[in-house]
Structure formats: structure tokens, C-alpha cells
Amino acid sequence: MSTRGASTTIARAALPLYVSTLAAAAASLVDTALLGRHATVSLAAFAVTVAVFSRPRPRWRVRCAR
């Protein structure tokens, strides 16, 4: 496969991820703009919620010794 063909294949595969990342950033910006009009507590609660739910989750589990 040529370099151009490989680049095109990678770009096509990465496009949905890029678009979803842009959409998530735009949604977060709109939410922040709307919550910024309410109160600092609402904006802080939203920031904590985004931090908790957007954290990548590990695919492995650590087993504790008993």
C-alpha cells in the first residue's frame, strides 16, 4: 500500500472519532454558557459531573487479595 493510500485509510477511519470529539466539545461549551447564567454552584456541579462521566474506564479489573 502506498503512503497516500495508507494516509487516506487512516483519515477515513479517524473521521468519525474527530467529528464526535468536536460535537462533545461544542455541547460542553453550550452547557457551560447556559449554566454560567445561573450560578457558580451549578457550573461547579456540571464540571464535576463531566469529570466523572468522561473519565476513561479501564478494561481490566484489579482483584484484591482476600
Phi and psi in radians as a Rosetta constraint file:
Dihedral C 1 N 2 CA 2 C 2 CIRCULARHARMONIC -1.317 0.35
Dihedral N 2 CA 2 C 2 N 3 CIRCULARHARMONIC 2.902 0.35
Dihedral C 2 N 3 CA 3 C 3 CIRCULARHARMONIC -1.113 0.35
Dihedral N 3 CA 3 C 3 N 4 CIRCULARHARMONIC -0.686 0.35
Dihedral C 3 N 4 CA 4 C 4 CIRCULARHARMONIC -1.160 0.35
Dihedral N 4 CA 4 C 4 N 5 CIRCULARHARMONIC -0.710 0.35
Dihedral C 4 N 5 CA 5 C 5 CIRCULARHARMONIC -1.140 0.35
Dihedral N 5 CA 5 C 5 N 6 CIRCULARHARMONIC -0.685 0.35
Dihedral C 5 N 6 CA 6 C 6 CIRCULARHARMONIC -1.169 0.35
Dihedral N 6 CA 6 C 6 N 7 CIRCULARHARMONIC -0.728 0.35
Dihedral C 6 N 7 CA 7 C 7 CIRCULARHARMONIC -1.105 0.35
Dihedral N 7 CA 7 C 7 N 8 CIRCULARHARMONIC -0.702 0.35
Dihedral C 7 N 8 CA 8 C 8 CIRCULARHARMONIC -1.142 0.35
Dihedral N 8 CA 8 C 8 N 9 CIRCULARHARMONIC -0.728 0.35
Dihedral C 8 N 9 CA 9 C 9 CIRCULARHARMONIC -1.100 0.35
Dihedral N 9 CA 9 C 9 N 10 CIRCULARHARMONIC -0.775 0.35
Dihedral C 9 N 10 CA 10 C 10 CIRCULARHARMONIC -1.135 0.35
Dihedral N 10 CA 10 C 10 N 11 CIRCULARHARMONIC -0.741 0.35
Dihedral C 10 N 11 CA 11 C 11 CIRCULARHARMONIC -1.097 0.35
Dihedral N 11 CA 11 C 11 N 12 CIRCULARHARMONIC -0.708 0.35
Dihedral C 11 N 12 CA 12 C 12 CIRCULARHARMONIC -1.154 0.35
Dihedral N 12 CA 12 C 12 N 13 CIRCULARHARMONIC -0.643 0.35
Dihedral C 12 N 13 CA 13 C 13 CIRCULARHARMONIC -1.264 0.35
Dihedral N 13 CA 13 C 13 N 14 CIRCULARHARMONIC -0.582 0.35
Dihedral C 13 N 14 CA 14 C 14 CIRCULARHARMONIC -1.474 0.35
Dihedral N 14 CA 14 C 14 N 15 CIRCULARHARMONIC -0.292 0.35
Dihedral C 14 N 15 CA 15 C 15 CIRCULARHARMONIC -1.007 0.35
Dihedral N 15 CA 15 C 15 N 16 CIRCULARHARMONIC -0.814 0.35
Dihedral C 15 N 16 CA 16 C 16 CIRCULARHARMONIC -1.065 0.35
Dihedral N 16 CA 16 C 16 N 17 CIRCULARHARMONIC -0.669 0.35
Dihedral C 16 N 17 CA 17 C 17 CIRCULARHARMONIC -1.141 0.35
Dihedral N 17 CA 17 C 17 N 18 CIRCULARHARMONIC -0.730 0.35
Dihedral C 17 N 18 CA 18 C 18 CIRCULARHARMONIC -1.096 0.35
Dihedral N 18 CA 18 C 18 N 19 CIRCULARHARMONIC -0.772 0.35
Dihedral C 18 N 19 CA 19 C 19 CIRCULARHARMONIC -1.149 0.35
Dihedral N 19 CA 19 C 19 N 20 CIRCULARHARMONIC -0.732 0.35
Dihedral C 19 N 20 CA 20 C 20 CIRCULARHARMONIC -1.172 0.35
Dihedral N 20 CA 20 C 20 N 21 CIRCULARHARMONIC -0.593 0.35
Dihedral C 20 N 21 CA 21 C 21 CIRCULARHARMONIC -1.150 0.35
Dihedral N 21 CA 21 C 21 N 22 CIRCULARHARMONIC -0.751 0.35
Dihedral C 21 N 22 CA 22 C 22 CIRCULARHARMONIC -1.111 0.35
Dihedral N 22 CA 22 C 22 N 23 CIRCULARHARMONIC -0.706 0.35
Dihedral C 22 N 23 CA 23 C 23 CIRCULARHARMONIC -1.140 0.35
Dihedral N 23 CA 23 C 23 N 24 CIRCULARHARMONIC -0.705 0.35
Dihedral C 23 N 24 CA 24 C 24 CIRCULARHARMONIC -1.150 0.35
Dihedral N 24 CA 24 C 24 N 25 CIRCULARHARMONIC -0.705 0.35
Dihedral C 24 N 25 CA 25 C 25 CIRCULARHARMONIC -1.142 0.35
Dihedral N 25 CA 25 C 25 N 26 CIRCULARHARMONIC -0.717 0.35
Dihedral C 25 N 26 CA 26 C 26 CIRCULARHARMONIC -1.144 0.35
Dihedral N 26 CA 26 C 26 N 27 CIRCULARHARMONIC -0.715 0.35
Dihedral C 26 N 27 CA 27 C 27 CIRCULARHARMONIC -1.125 0.35
Dihedral N 27 CA 27 C 27 N 28 CIRCULARHARMONIC -0.712 0.35
Dihedral C 27 N 28 CA 28 C 28 CIRCULARHARMONIC -1.134 0.35
Dihedral N 28 CA 28 C 28 N 29 CIRCULARHARMONIC -0.677 0.35
Dihedral C 28 N 29 CA 29 C 29 CIRCULARHARMONIC -1.121 0.35
Dihedral N 29 CA 29 C 29 N 30 CIRCULARHARMONIC -0.751 0.35
Dihedral C 29 N 30 CA 30 C 30 CIRCULARHARMONIC -1.142 0.35
Dihedral N 30 CA 30 C 30 N 31 CIRCULARHARMONIC -0.762 0.35
Dihedral C 30 N 31 CA 31 C 31 CIRCULARHARMONIC -1.060 0.35
Dihedral N 31 CA 31 C 31 N 32 CIRCULARHARMONIC -0.742 0.35
Dihedral C 31 N 32 CA 32 C 32 CIRCULARHARMONIC -1.124 0.35
Dihedral N 32 CA 32 C 32 N 33 CIRCULARHARMONIC -0.706 0.35
Dihedral C 32 N 33 CA 33 C 33 CIRCULARHARMONIC -1.128 0.35
Dihedral N 33 CA 33 C 33 N 34 CIRCULARHARMONIC -0.709 0.35
Dihedral C 33 N 34 CA 34 C 34 CIRCULARHARMONIC -1.248 0.35
Dihedral N 34 CA 34 C 34 N 35 CIRCULARHARMONIC -0.730 0.35
Dihedral C 34 N 35 CA 35 C 35 CIRCULARHARMONIC -1.271 0.35
Dihedral N 35 CA 35 C 35 N 36 CIRCULARHARMONIC -0.436 0.35
Dihedral C 35 N 36 CA 36 C 36 CIRCULARHARMONIC -1.121 0.35
Dihedral N 36 CA 36 C 36 N 37 CIRCULARHARMONIC -0.366 0.35
Dihedral C 36 N 37 CA 37 C 37 CIRCULARHARMONIC -1.428 0.35
Dihedral N 37 CA 37 C 37 N 38 CIRCULARHARMONIC -0.283 0.35
Dihedral C 37 N 38 CA 38 C 38 CIRCULARHARMONIC -1.533 0.35
Dihedral N 38 CA 38 C 38 N 39 CIRCULARHARMONIC -1.402 0.35
Dihedral C 38 N 39 CA 39 C 39 CIRCULARHARMONIC -2.749 0.35
Dihedral N 39 CA 39 C 39 N 40 CIRCULARHARMONIC 2.802 0.35
Dihedral C 39 N 40 CA 40 C 40 CIRCULARHARMONIC -1.122 0.35
Dihedral N 40 CA 40 C 40 N 41 CIRCULARHARMONIC -0.617 0.35
Dihedral C 40 N 41 CA 41 C 41 CIRCULARHARMONIC -1.121 0.35
Dihedral N 41 CA 41 C 41 N 42 CIRCULARHARMONIC -0.718 0.35
Dihedral C 41 N 42 CA 42 C 42 CIRCULARHARMONIC -1.104 0.35
Dihedral N 42 CA 42 C 42 N 43 CIRCULARHARMONIC -0.740 0.35
Dihedral C 42 N 43 CA 43 C 43 CIRCULARHARMONIC -1.168 0.35
Dihedral N 43 CA 43 C 43 N 44 CIRCULARHARMONIC -0.680 0.35
Dihedral C 43 N 44 CA 44 C 44 CIRCULARHARMONIC -1.156 0.35
Dihedral N 44 CA 44 C 44 N 45 CIRCULARHARMONIC -0.721 0.35
Dihedral C 44 N 45 CA 45 C 45 CIRCULARHARMONIC -1.112 0.35
Dihedral N 45 CA 45 C 45 N 46 CIRCULARHARMONIC -0.686 0.35
Dihedral C 45 N 46 CA 46 C 46 CIRCULARHARMONIC -1.121 0.35
Dihedral N 46 CA 46 C 46 N 47 CIRCULARHARMONIC -0.723 0.35
Dihedral C 46 N 47 CA 47 C 47 CIRCULARHARMONIC -1.097 0.35
Dihedral N 47 CA 47 C 47 N 48 CIRCULARHARMONIC -0.726 0.35
Dihedral C 47 N 48 CA 48 C 48 CIRCULARHARMONIC -1.141 0.35
Dihedral N 48 CA 48 C 48 N 49 CIRCULARHARMONIC -0.745 0.35
Dihedral C 48 N 49 CA 49 C 49 CIRCULARHARMONIC -1.075 0.35
Dihedral N 49 CA 49 C 49 N 50 CIRCULARHARMONIC -0.778 0.35
Dihedral C 49 N 50 CA 50 C 50 CIRCULARHARMONIC -1.112 0.35
Dihedral N 50 CA 50 C 50 N 51 CIRCULARHARMONIC -0.721 0.35
Dihedral C 50 N 51 CA 51 C 51 CIRCULARHARMONIC -1.111 0.35
Dihedral N 51 CA 51 C 51 N 52 CIRCULARHARMONIC -0.667 0.35
Dihedral C 51 N 52 CA 52 C 52 CIRCULARHARMONIC -1.290 0.35
Dihedral N 52 CA 52 C 52 N 53 CIRCULARHARMONIC -0.815 0.35
Dihedral C 52 N 53 CA 53 C 53 CIRCULARHARMONIC -1.471 0.35
Dihedral N 53 CA 53 C 53 N 54 CIRCULARHARMONIC -0.278 0.35
Dihedral C 53 N 54 CA 54 C 54 CIRCULARHARMONIC -1.704 0.35
Dihedral N 54 CA 54 C 54 N 55 CIRCULARHARMONIC 0.014 0.35
Dihedral C 54 N 55 CA 55 C 55 CIRCULARHARMONIC -1.208 0.35
Dihedral N 55 CA 55 C 55 N 56 CIRCULARHARMONIC 2.298 0.35
Dihedral C 55 N 56 CA 56 C 56 CIRCULARHARMONIC -1.158 0.35
Dihedral N 56 CA 56 C 56 N 57 CIRCULARHARMONIC 2.399 0.35
Dihedral C 56 N 57 CA 57 C 57 CIRCULARHARMONIC -1.703 0.35
Dihedral N 57 CA 57 C 57 N 58 CIRCULARHARMONIC 2.370 0.35
Dihedral C 57 N 58 CA 58 C 58 CIRCULARHARMONIC -1.203 0.35
Dihedral N 58 CA 58 C 58 N 59 CIRCULARHARMONIC 2.586 0.35
Dihedral C 58 N 59 CA 59 C 59 CIRCULARHARMONIC -1.522 0.35
Dihedral N 59 CA 59 C 59 N 60 CIRCULARHARMONIC -0.141 0.35
Dihedral C 59 N 60 CA 60 C 60 CIRCULARHARMONIC -1.935 0.35
Dihedral N 60 CA 60 C 60 N 61 CIRCULARHARMONIC 2.786 0.35
Dihedral C 60 N 61 CA 61 C 61 CIRCULARHARMONIC -2.126 0.35
Dihedral N 61 CA 61 C 61 N 62 CIRCULARHARMONIC 2.434 0.35
Dihedral C 61 N 62 CA 62 C 62 CIRCULARHARMONIC -1.613 0.35
Dihedral N 62 CA 62 C 62 N 63 CIRCULARHARMONIC 2.213 0.35
Dihedral C 62 N 63 CA 63 C 63 CIRCULARHARMONIC -1.698 0.35
Dihedral N 63 CA 63 C 63 N 64 CIRCULARHARMONIC 2.301 0.35
Dihedral C 63 N 64 CA 64 C 64 CIRCULARHARMONIC -1.477 0.35
Dihedral N 64 CA 64 C 64 N 65 CIRCULARHARMONIC 2.484 0.35
Dihedral C 64 N 65 CA 65 C 65 CIRCULARHARMONIC -1.267 0.35
Dihedral N 65 CA 65 C 65 N 66 CIRCULARHARMONIC 2.470 0.35
